[in-house]
Structure formats: C-alpha cells, structure tokens
Amino acid sequence: MTSKLTLTVEQSIIEKAKIYAKTTNRSLSKLIENYLENLTQENFDEQTISSKLQNIVGAVKLPIDFDEDQELRKSLEEKHL
C-alpha cells in the first residue's frame, strides 16, 4: 500500500533531485522510497560505505567487494592516459 508523504526540502536540492531522477529514468518518489528502504534495512552497515557513496544509496546496487578508490583510479587513467 502506498501513502503520501509531505517533506520540507531546500528548493535547490529538489531541483537537482528532479534532474537526477529524470536522467536516470526514475521518479523522485521512487528515488526517495529506495533511499528510505536501504536506510532502514536490518543489514545496512553505514561503516562499509564511503561518504561519497552514502549520497547515492538506493540509486546504485554495488557488489560487496566494490573498491571505490580502485574504480576511480581506473576511470581517471582511462580518461587521461
């Protein structure tokens, strides 16, 4: 069962979130729902996720052994070398 929820959020954040939702072919409601679902999971361990990735929780499903530094390095090498 779905239910309406009223939130108070800075206008600039809402605008950015709407753009992000549109570019990822999702609704803003679905993004928030996914975020809240992941946030409240029993097995959710905030310590295993870097602060950069915490901002996109729910938007991307990463493997447990994902190495953010290694992937960033690889991406930058491909871009600049």
N, C-alpha and C positions, 0 to 999 in steps of 0.2 A: 504494500500500500504506500503510495506517495503522499506527501504532505507539503504544504507551503511553508517556507521559512523566510523571515524578514531579517536582513543583515544590514548593518551600517558599516560601509567601507568607503575609504577615500575615493573620490571620483576618478583621479588619475589611475589608481590601481584597477578600478572597474574597467576603464577604457583599455588598458593594457591587457587585462584578462580576456576581454571580449575579442580583441585582435588575436590573442594566442588561441583561444577556443576556435575561432573561425579558421585559422591557418592549420589547425590540427583536426579539422572536421568534427568537432565535438561542441556540445552546448556548454555554456557556462555552468548551468545546473549540474551537468554530468561531471565536469571537472571538480566542482566542489563536493559532489557526492563521493567521487573516487578518493579525493583527498581525505574526507572525513572517515570513509571506510578504512583506508590504510592507517590513518592516525589511531583508530580505535581497535585495530586488530590485536588480539591477545599476544601474538608472537612478534609484534612490531618492536624492534630494538633500535632506538634512536642512535645509540652509540656506534652502530655499524654503518651508518650512512653519513657521509660528509655534509657539512653545512650547505655546500653548493647543491647537492642532490636533494636535500630536505625541501628546498623550494619547489621542486617538481614532483614530489611524492604523489603517486597516483596517475601521473601522466605517462610515465615510462616504467616498464617492468624490466629490471636488470637482473642478470644472473647473480647468484650469491657471491661468486668469486670475481666479480667485476672489479677491475683495478682502474680507478678513475685517473690516477696520475699516468699510468702506462698508456691509456687510451688517449689522453690529452697530448702526451708527448708524440705518440704515433700520428695523431691528426695534424699536429703542428709540423712535424717532419714532412709529411706528405704535401702539406700546403706550401712550405717554404724551401724544400730541397729539390 
